[in-house]
Amino acid sequence: MSPILIGIAVYILVQLLIGVLVSRRIRSESDYLLAGRGLKLGLGTFTIFATWFGAETCIGAAGSIYKEGLSGGSADPFGYAACLLLMGLLFATPLWRRGLTTFADLFRQRYSPSVERVVVLLIVPGSVMWAAAQIRAFGQVISASSALEVEIAITLAALVVVVYTIYGGLLADAVTDLFQGIALIVGLVILFVVVTNSLGGVAAAAAAISPERLRLFGGPDTSALAVLERWAIPICGSVLAQELVARVLAAQSPQVARRASLLGGGLYLAVGFIPVFLGLVGTRVIPELAEPEQLLAQLAQQYLSTFLYIAFAGALISAVLSTVDSALLAAAALTSHNLVVPLLPRLSEAAKVRVARIGVFVFGAIAYALALHAEGVYALVEQASAFGSAGVFTVAMFALFTNVGDARAALATLLAGFATWILGAYVLELPLPYLTSLAASLGIYLGCAWWLPQPRRQPSTSQ
């Protein structure tokens, strides 16, 4: 085994050990899913940053920008950074004050258990696709660091991340996110300094980038609606994702939830500029790269010593681990807490934790299958953000900030948003499937709220 693989293996074992040790504090479903609702500002900030700053930024976005220029990063890092900032500015405080355990609880509180269950069925596939993207990226890192085929590397990656997540829970996730976030920042900064120095410094490297590659919103032929479509998917599709909402709910106060989201978004944007810059200059350093998603790993192999490369590979693995366990935990939390536990009301807290861990294993196996057959990391992430999210976003906005509409309007909107996106993206192949599904969702909700007769409410009696 090469020194690089040995270093990566040691790094992974340390992460697993941290997860196992911290998981011993888990006694209840709230401990496992929400870290006992006790995250302070430092842990909250780093767990939000590290959870979102995953494979799609280090692997997917750098590769996409390598191929398309700056417009390839409209979703990540720019769209997802805006998503985190919007969470802090608009959603964190009202979500925290509702005392939810999962995001789907909001729909039971505001509408009905049937709306809650439909939301779970729409959200869970997106989380599993997100996890698949991370597993695929993990496999790309291992493959680039060894002679292993990508398929074998993805299989090993899936085994590691599933075991890691089953033992973890949100508390272990948050603690390891602190170390993973620091390792990620250090690794990316090292690579950035070495590569830019080889090109004569930041100014010289930036000057060599062709102007066509610096168009954030695409070329002159790109329509405003097409730009809006690309930005709406990461923002509207992810701002209320269970992975992010769980960290907001796990904060020890609404103030911490809000500040951690804002700080996490700012850190995300700042660190995200590194893979953006390396993607832009990558065509000059490694022209005609066959696998653009391996750009950062190839740069690291070319410019770093063995020791520094191990540190960088650990940083990439940090990005993957901190995101994949969150995605699998999100899918398991929604399924166990909102679907299984209501059917078995006498379950003990320990049994609820076991149900959630079984969910992690099942969804990990599904994510592995998706990772093997996906076209690429970036495609998986975009599909994860768009899958069924237009209706969920629309209904959640009305649920959080208005009293307009009832369960019938919510159900009709959820189903219409999902059906419109499926038809637009895969059947009719519309140029703007996500914006179409958002517009349909808004129209259906308002139409149902205004035109359906409201059920009569029984007069309240006072004692």
Sequence and secondary structure as in RCSB ss.txt:
>XXXX:A:sequence
MSPILIGIAVYILVQLLIGVLVSRRIRSESDYLLAGRGLKLGLGTFTIFATWFGAETCIGAAGSIYKEGLSGGSA
DPFGYAACLLLMGLLFATPLWRRGLTTFADLFRQRYSPSVERVVVLLIVPGSVMWAAAQIRAFGQVISASSALEV
EIAITLAALVVVVYTIYGGLLADAVTDLFQGIALIVGLVILFVVVTNSLGGVAAAAAAISPERLRLFGGPDTSAL
AVLERWAIPICGSVLAQELVARVLAAQSPQVARRASLLGGGLYLAVGFIPVFLGLVGTRVIPELAEPEQLLAQLA
QQYLSTFLYIAFAGALISAVLSTVDSALLAAAALTSHNLVVPLLPRLSEAAKVRVARIGVFVFGAIAYALALHAE
GVYALVEQASAFGSAGVFTVAMFALFTNVGDARAALATLLAGFATWILGAYVLELPLPYLTSLAASLGIYLGCAW
WLPQPRRQPSTSQ
>XXXX:A:secstr
  HHHHHHHHHHHHHHHHHHHHHTT  SHHHHHHGGG B HHHHHHHHHHHHSSHIIIIIIHHHHHHH GGGGII
IIIIHHHHHHHIIIIIHHHHHHTT SSTTHHHHHHT HHHHHHHHHHHHHHHHHHHHHHHHHHHHHHHHTSS  H
HHHHHHHHHHHHHHHHHH HHHHHHHHHHHHHHHHHHHHHHHHHHHHHTTSHHHHHHTS GGGG TT  TT  HH
HHHHHHHHHHHHHTT HHHHHHHHTBSSHHHHHHHHHHHHHHHHHHHHHHHHHHHHHHHHSTT S GGGHHHHHH
HHHS HHHHHHHHHHHHHHHHHHHHHHHHHHHHHHIIIIIGGG TT  HHHHHHHHHHHHHHHHHHHHHHHHH S
 HHHHHHHHHHTTHHHHHHHHHHHHH     HHHHHHHHHHHHHHHHIIIIIS  S HHHHHHHHHHHHHHHHHH
HS           
